[in-house]
Amino acid sequence: MNKAILIGRLTRDPEVRYTQSGVAVCTFTLAVDRRFARKDANDGQPTADFIPIVTWRKLAEICGNNLVKGRRIGVEGRIQVRSYDAQDGSKRYVTEIIADEVEFLDSKNSVSQPGEYGAPASAPAAHPQQSGNAGSFGSSIPDEEIPF
């Protein structure tokens, strides 16, 4: 099974492009906090992974129109690894999430600073085939209440 569920903040505004056949594709990077810090010189400093996200078709247009840097979102999709040959002849690998669903967890106008978590605002879930799928990620639970 190949399924990924992530919650994080956009590191930059999304970029929407169109293929030659007119299909919309939106790319952005999601900063996802790690629960446990490494035991090194940065002990106590929050760490994050920066994960490339790709959306297609109507979902790409919705993301391009509604997402901005700093916005907190939930993403559900699959991991894809692809390769290509660089101009210098070396083989390059790209790992990214192909999103099937994107849920807006805060309002467009209330983008807060990283680390400021609150209850999610009522924002619609965006899905390419389903329009009434709000709540697929459930309600927000503070980290203190998670048993692991």
MOLIN-V354255 format. One record per backbone hydrogen bond with DSSP energy under -1.0 kcal/mol. CO is the residue of the C=O (numbers start at 1). NH is the residue of the N-H. If there is no record, write none. Layout:
CO_NH / CO_NH
This chain:
4_77 / 6_75 / 8_73 / 9_31 / 10_70 / 15_27 / 17_25 / 19_22 / 23_19 / 24_57 / 25_17 / 26_55 / 27_15 / 28_53 / 29_11 / 30_51 / 31_9 / 32_49 / 38_40 / 40_43 / 42_45 / 47_34 / 49_32 / 51_30 / 52_97 / 53_28 / 54_99 / 55_26 / 57_61 / 58_62 / 59_63 / 60_64 / 61_65 / 62_66 / 63_67 / 68_71 / 71_10 / 72_105 / 73_8 / 74_103 / 75_6 / 76_100 / 76_101 / 77_4 / 78_98 / 80_96 / 82_94 / 84_92 / 86_89 / 90_86 / 92_84 / 94_82 / 96_80 / 97_54 / 98_78 / 101_76 / 102_126 / 103_74 / 113_116 / 115_117 / 121_123 / 126_102 / 142_145 / 143_146
